[in-house]
């Protein structure tokens, strides 16, 4: 087929069929439930996943931000486990000097990056959730620093809010 812009588009068609041979009375009773489940999967969920994977500026942005957050999470982990330059720049002290809850939160922040990347590969609302999760953890962490008085100025929280505002 040819689109209005003159580029060629290819289409594929796949026919999926399901057969089910119940082996017990309970399985016979489950047949209608399985038919409904199959219909929902093929008519609602599959098209939703396929459309969320389609090339679009929004999906490209989701993948880009997921990739950047994934890299950031790994870089933050490397920083935490070495000289903690980022944490000390925010006046929180080095990672190993943090209380156990602070260390756990820092590790959650680091893990949110790769999680966001993984979610961006799925696309759609899952990708959105991953991006929102990472941003929320980062902003809340900056807020905690501000709240505990460890941050010298509101710039840590403001910086986190500005970065996430740009992403949003």
C-alpha positions in Angstrom: 0.0 0.0 0.0 1.0 3.6 -0.5 0.3 6.3 2.1 -0.7 9.9 1.4 3.0 10.9 1.8 4.0 8.5 -0.9 5.9 6.1 1.3 5.2 2.4 1.0 3.7 0.7 3.9 3.5 -3.1 4.5 0.8 -4.8 6.4 0.7 -8.2 8.0 -2.3 -10.3 8.9 -2.2 -13.1 11.4 -5.1 -15.4 12.2 -4.9 -16.9 15.7 -7.2 -19.8 16.6 -7.6 -21.6 19.9 -8.8 -25.1 20.4 -9.6 -26.6 23.8 -10.5 -30.2 24.6 -11.7 -30.3 28.2 -10.6 -33.4 30.2 -12.8 -33.0 33.2 -16.2 -31.6 34.2 -14.4 -28.6 35.9 -12.5 -27.9 32.6 -15.8 -28.1 30.7 -17.2 -25.4 33.0 -14.1 -23.3 32.4 -14.5 -23.3 28.6 -16.7 -20.1 28.5 -14.2 -18.3 30.8 -11.3 -19.2 28.6 -13.2 -18.1 25.5 -13.8 -14.7 27.1 -10.2 -14.4 28.3 -9.0 -15.3 24.8 -11.3 -12.7 23.2 -10.1 -10.0 25.6 -6.5 -10.8 24.9 -6.8 -10.8 21.2 -9.3 -8.0 20.7 -8.2 -5.6 23.5 -4.8 -6.3 24.9 -2.9 -7.4 21.8 -3.9 -4.3 19.8 -3.1 -2.1 22.8 0.4 -3.5 23.0 1.0 -3.3 19.3 -0.1 0.3 19.1 2.1 1.2 22.1 5.1 -0.3 20.2 4.4 1.7 17.0 6.9 4.3 16.1 5.6 7.7 17.2 7.2 10.8 18.7 5.7 9.9 22.1 7.1 6.3 22.1 10.5 7.6 20.8 10.5 10.0 23.8 9.6 7.3 26.2 12.5 5.1 24.9 14.9 8.0 25.0 14.0 9.0 28.6 14.0 5.4 29.7 17.4 4.9 28.3 18.7 8.1 29.9 17.2 7.2 33.3 18.7 3.7 33.0 22.1 5.1 32.4 21.7 7.6 35.2 20.7 4.8 37.6 23.8 2.8 36.8 26.0 5.9 37.0 24.4 6.9 40.4 25.1 3.4 41.7 28.7 3.6 40.6 29.0 7.0 42.3 27.3 5.8 45.5 29.7 2.8 45.8 32.8 4.9 45.1 33.4 8.5 46.2 29.7 9.6 46.3 30.4 12.9 44.5 26.7 13.5 43.7 25.5 12.8 47.2 28.2 15.0 48.8 27.4 17.8 46.3 23.8 17.6 47.6 25.3 17.8 51.2 24.0 14.4 52.2 27.4 12.9 53.0 28.9 9.9 51.3 26.8 6.8 50.7 28.5 4.7 53.4 28.0 7.4 56.0 24.3 7.5 55.5 22.0 5.7 57.9 20.6 2.3 56.7 17.3 3.9 55.6 19.2 6.6 53.7 21.4 3.9 52.0 18.2 1.9 51.1 16.6 5.0 49.6 19.7 5.8 47.6 19.8 2.2 46.3 16.1 2.5 45.4 16.9 5.6 43.5 19.7 3.8 41.6 17.4 0.8 40.9 14.6 3.0 39.5 16.8 3.9 36.5 17.2 0.4 35.1 13.5 -0.3 36.0 12.5 2.8 34.0 14.6 1.6 31.1 13.0 -1.8 31.2 9.5 -0.3 31.4 10.4 1.9 28.4 11.0 -1.2 26.3 7.4 -2.3 27.0 6.0 1.0 25.9 2.7 2.7 26.5 1.4 3.2 30.1 4.1 0.9 31.4 6.8 3.2 30.1 4.9 6.2 31.5 4.8 4.5 34.9 8.5 3.8 34.8 9.3 7.4 34.0 7.0 8.8 36.6 8.4 6.3 39.2 12.0 7.4 38.6 11.1 11.1 38.7 9.0 10.7 41.8 11.8 8.9 43.7 14.3 11.5 42.6 12.1 14.5 43.7 11.1 12.9 46.9 14.7 12.1 47.8 15.6 15.7 47.2 12.6 16.7 49.3 13.9 14.4 52.1 17.3 16.1 52.0 15.6 19.5 52.2 13.4 18.3 55.1 16.2 16.8 57.1 18.2 20.0 56.8 21.1 18.1 55.1 20.8 20.2 52.0 22.4 23.6 52.4 19.9 25.4 50.0 16.6 24.6 48.3 18.6 24.3 45.0 18.8 20.4 45.4 15.0 20.2 45.4 14.5 23.0 42.8 17.0 21.3 40.5 15.2 17.9 40.8 11.8 19.6 40.2 13.1 21.5 37.2 14.6 18.4 35.6 11.4 16.4 36.1 9.4 19.4 34.9 11.3 19.4 31.6 10.8 15.7 31.2 7.1 16.0 31.8 
